[in-house]
Structure formats: C-alpha cells, structure tokens
C-alpha cells in the first residue's frame, strides 16, 4: 500500500489542460488562495470543450458501476446549481432555455428529471416525426466560446496565466510542482497509459439562426450519428457524431451535410441556414470519469479526466473534489 505524501494547502499546484475541466479546476484552486499554474498543449480555441454543444446533462458515460453513477450524480448536481447562477449574467455564455429531449424508441424518463424539476412528457404533437417519446424541460445551455472566454477572464483575475506547454510525461510535470492535477482530457491516455480512455469524435456545424429559441436533443441509441441543436443568439450549433476511436480533428464535409439534414428534419428552418463554420472535438471517452489522487514519488498527482460528453455537466463538482484532493 502506497503512502500518500503530505502536501501543504499552500503548495504550488500545476494543472495540466485548459479545457472546461482544467479551467474550472484551476479557478477553484486559485480563488481559494492556492498558487496555481496552468499548462496547456493547445490554445483554448483548439480544445474539445470549444467544440462542445453544450448543455447540462450526462452524455456518453456508460457508468455500469453503481458507485460511479452515484458520484456522477453528485458532481452534476453541484454543477447544475453553479450554471443556473451563472445564467443570471449574460456575459458568461450560459442561459436557461426550454427544449426537448426525444427518443426514437420507448424508454423511461431521464433519471436526472428529479434533479432538474419541471420535466414533463411531450404530447404527440410536440414530437418530431419518427420519435416515440420525449420530454420538455428547461436546462442550462452553454455557448462554449463565450463561456471559455469567461472562465479565462476569471482565471486571469485570480492571478493565473495559461502557459503553452506540451507535457511529455507526468515525470516532467512533477519536477515543476509537488502537486499536479491531470485535466488533460483525451491527452491523459498518453500521460498515464490508461487504455480505457479513448477518443469519441464529435463534429458540429455552426449556422446562422433562422429564428430558433428552443433546443432539441435526441436520446442515445445504437448509432454514432446524433441529432441536436442549441440556439445561441444569432447562431445555432448543430450536431453531431460520436465516433469511438476516431482521432481525426478535420471536419468531414459529408458528415457536415448529414448533420444539417438530420437537424432540418426536426426543424426545416435549418435546411437553408447559412453555414458559419465547423468544429471538431475529441471527447475523452471512458467507462467512468477518473477522479482520484495517487502518490508519484514525493509528489501527488490528482487525476481528473475521462468525462466523456459530460465535461460541462460535471466540471464544477469535479473541480471541487479535485481541489480538495490537491490540498489535503
């Protein structure tokens, strides 16, 4: 049994990664008065988080283990409260919006319905063609470029700058700080040798908003093709894909056309909406998130990665636990 090294709460902490998990964790540490540095291999605009939808809700996390489900439920509840609070400030990129989550086959109501409140089953006339059941509710949805810029400003205000630095190994990281928090997303596979961590490629299309105010998202099925759209002011993000094991970050024109077609089948106004851009991200797919501390020689490494498509949903809850593990 390894003995965890004692770490003073004021020791310098190095956070690896500047996606939503890394930024949120660094903010939590820095705002608590802990000297913090962030190393990021890529600029924020090149992170998977930048390409995300995004909305509150647990996505692409199998979680066969009951203990993992319980932990995820707790983290997501903490984050829901924070996102609802942030939605009161339009400069955060977060707002609470109405929308529908629907499934093509009969299924039970989402298990997070009790946490959200106000969930009701859709009437038949509210469902798009081909969908068997759906639920109307109000959730926080997030314009990720705006939200990430808000997090960056908040981190700067706490006295932390993001340093461009590709970390070749955890050995390299622990030479710079006695406490390291690994928020490297899919990059954690290389850092840790965790073969359970795999990329789940997501591609989205950005179009001009033809007048949508409500979101739509379909539920899980056996296909890698997803259908969802989230309106953010004068643009709408259309998705998407969930291609397991695909490392390509290059947008595929055929995939983009299929995404537009699927979304237009839900709301025809999207069919001819001008395309403004394309984004691709590699979600850190894992059976469950990894959030734990381990001894690394005389240093401590806290792992906070493997959130699948739920990084936004779990970020603040996981950040609080990761910060606690880093400063005990």
N, C-alpha and C positions, 0 to 999 in steps of 0.2 A: 504494500500500500504506500503510495507516494504521499509525502507530507507537503501540504500547500505552503509556499513561502509566505511569511508575514509581510504585508505591504502597508505602509502608512498611507492614510487617506489623502495626504498632500503630495504623494509621489507623482511624478510626471507620468501621464498616460498617453500612449500613442494609439490613435485609431486608424486602422487601415481601411480605406474605402470612403468614397464621397457620394454614394447613392443615398436613398432616403434612410436606410438603416444606419449608415455611417454618420451622416449629418445629424440625425436625431440623437444618436448616442453621444456624439461629441458635444452637442448643445447641452444635453442633460448633465454631462460631466462638468463642462466649463461653467455653466450657470450655477453649479453647486460649489464653485471655487476651486475646482481641481485643475491644475496646469495641464493643458491638453494640446496635442499636436495632431493634425490630420495629414496622412499621406494618401495620395490618390494617383493611380496609374493613368487615369484618363480625366479630362475635364468633365464637369458635371453634365454638360450638354451631350457627352458621349456615353453616359451611364444608362443602364437598363431602366432606371427609375424615370429618366427623362422621356422615355418612350411609352410609359405606362398610361392606362386609361384615364383616370383611375377612380375607383370608388371604394368605400368601406365594405368589406365582405370577404370572407375566407374563400380563396380561389386556388385551385391546383395544389392542394395539400392533401394527400391521401389519408394520413393520420390514422392508421389502423390501430395504433396503441392508445388505449383509453387515457393514460396519463398525459400523452401528448395532446390529445383533444382538450383535456381539462386546462392544460397550460395555455394553449392557443386561445381558448375561450376567455381566459382571464386577461391575456395580453390585448386581445381585440376589444374587450370592454373598456379597458383603460384608454386605448387609442380613440375609441368612439367618443368618449367624453371630451378628449382634447380636440378632436376635429370639429365637434359641434361648437366648442368655444371659439376655435379659430375662424369658423364660418361667419362669426359676427364682424370680422374685419375683411372687407373685400380685397385688400392688398395681399392676403395670404394665398389666394387662388383656391380657397375652399369654400364651398357653399352647400347648403342642404337643399336637395332637389327631389321632386317626385319622379317616379318612374315605375317600370315593370320588369320583373324577372320572370321569365316563362320557360317552360319545358315542353318538348315535343312528345313526351310520354308521361302518363300519370305518375305522380310522385308526391311525397309528403311535403308539407310546408317547410321552408328552411328552418333549421334548428336555431338560427340566430334571431328568429322573429320575436321571441320574448325579450331579447336584449334591446332590439330596435324600438319596439312598440308601434302601434298604428298599422300593423300589417293586416291586409285583407285579401281574400282571394278575388281574382278578377272575374267579372261576369263574362259570359261567352262573347259578347260583342266587343269587349275590350282586348280580346286575344287576337294576335295576328294569325293569318291562315297557317295551318299546319301545327299549331301549338295546342297541347291538350289541357294545360293548366298554367296558371300564372298568379303572381302576387303583386299587388300595388303597395307601394310603401315610399317613405321618404328617407334618403340616406345622404351622408356627405359624399360629394363627388369632388374631384381634385384636378385642377388644371396644373399638370405636373411642372411644366417650365416655370410658371409663376410661383408655384409652391416651393420648388427647389431654390429659386432665387430668394424667396422669403427666408428659407432656412439658412441660406448662405449669409444673408444680411444679419440674421440673428446670431449666427456663429461669429461673424466679424465683430459685432457689438460686444460679444463676450470675450473678445481679445484673441481669437483663434484665426489663423490663416491656414488655407489649404495648400499644402506643398505638393508639387508634381513629383512623384517618386514611385517608380515601379519596384515593388518589394519582391526580391527573388526568392526569399525564404523567411521562415519565422526566425531562424537563427540571426539573420540580418536585422530583423525588427527588434529583437530583444537586446541587441547591442546598443540600440538607441534609447530604449526605455525599459525600466524594470516591469512595467505593466503594459501589455499590448491588448487591444480589443480588435479582433479579427472580424471586420464587417465587409469582407472583400467580395461578397456575392458569389457568382459562379467562379470567380477567380480563386476562391478558397479551395477549390479542388486541387489546384496546383500547389498551393501553400501547405495544405495538410495531407494530401494524398487520399482524401475522402472520396472513394469511388461511388459512394451512394449519392453524391452530388452530381447532377447532370444538367446541361442547358435545356431549357424549354423555350424554344424560339418564338417570339411574338412579333408580328408585323401589323402595323396600323397605318391608316390613311387619314390625313387631315384635309377637310373640305370646308368651304365657306358655308356658314349656317343659313339654310333657306327658311328658317323660322321655327326651329325646334326649341322647346324649353324643357322637355322631359327626356330622361334617359331610357334605354332599353338594354337588357342583357339576357341572353339565353342561358339555361342551366347546363350542367355537364351531361355529355353523352359519350359515345364511343368514338367520336370524330375529333381530329386535330383542328377542324375548322370551327371557329367560334363566331358568334354574331352579337355585337354590342355597339352601341354608340352613346357618347356623352357630349352634350352641347356645353360649350364654354364661351359665352358671349357671341362673338361674330364668327366662331368656327366650331366645327364638330369633329370629334375624334371617332373614327370608325375602326372596328376590329372584327375579327383578329384571327390569330393562329396559336396553336400550342404544339409545336413540333419538337418532340422529345429527342435529344441527342444531336440536334442541328446547331452547328456553331456559326453559321453564316450570318453576318451583320449587314449584308447587302439586300436592299429591297428588291423583291421579285415582282415585275410588272404584272404577270399573270395572277399572282396571289392578290395583288392590289385590286385588280379588276374583279376578282371573285368576291373580295370583301365588300366592295361597293355594291355589287349585285345582291349579295345576301342582305345587306343593310337596307337597300332600296326596296326589297321585298317586304320589309317591315314598315318603312315609311318612304313612299315613292318620291317624295320631295328630294331625297338624297341622290337620286339617279343622275341628275344633270348638274349637281352642285359642283362648282369649280374646285379642282384639286389644288390644295395649297402646299402639300408636302407629304413625305413618307418617313416613318420611323421604324426602327427595328431594335429590339432588346432581347437579351438572353436571360430569362428568369432563372434563378438558382433553384432548380427542382431537387427535392429531397423528400423521403417519406414523412419527415417531420423536421421542423427547424432545429438547429443545434445551438443551444444557449447554455454554456457551461464553462467553468474555469478549469485549467489544468496547470500543473507546475511545469515549468520549462527551465530546467536548471535552477538558478536562484531567482528567476523571473516568473511572472504569471502571465498566461495568455487566456483571455476570455474570448470564446468563440460565439459569434452572433451572426449566423448566416443560415442559408437554406430555407428561405421564407416563401419559395415558390412564387405564385402570383399574388401574394398577400403582404408584400412589404409595407405598403401604405397602411394596411389594416392593423398590422402588428407593431409598427415602428415604435410608438411611444411606450407601450407596455414592455416591449423587449428592451428598449433603451434604459428604462428604469431598473430592470433586473440586471442588465449588463453593467450598468454603472455601480450598482450595489456590489456585484461580484468583483469589480475592479478596485474597489476602495475599502473592502473589509479589512 
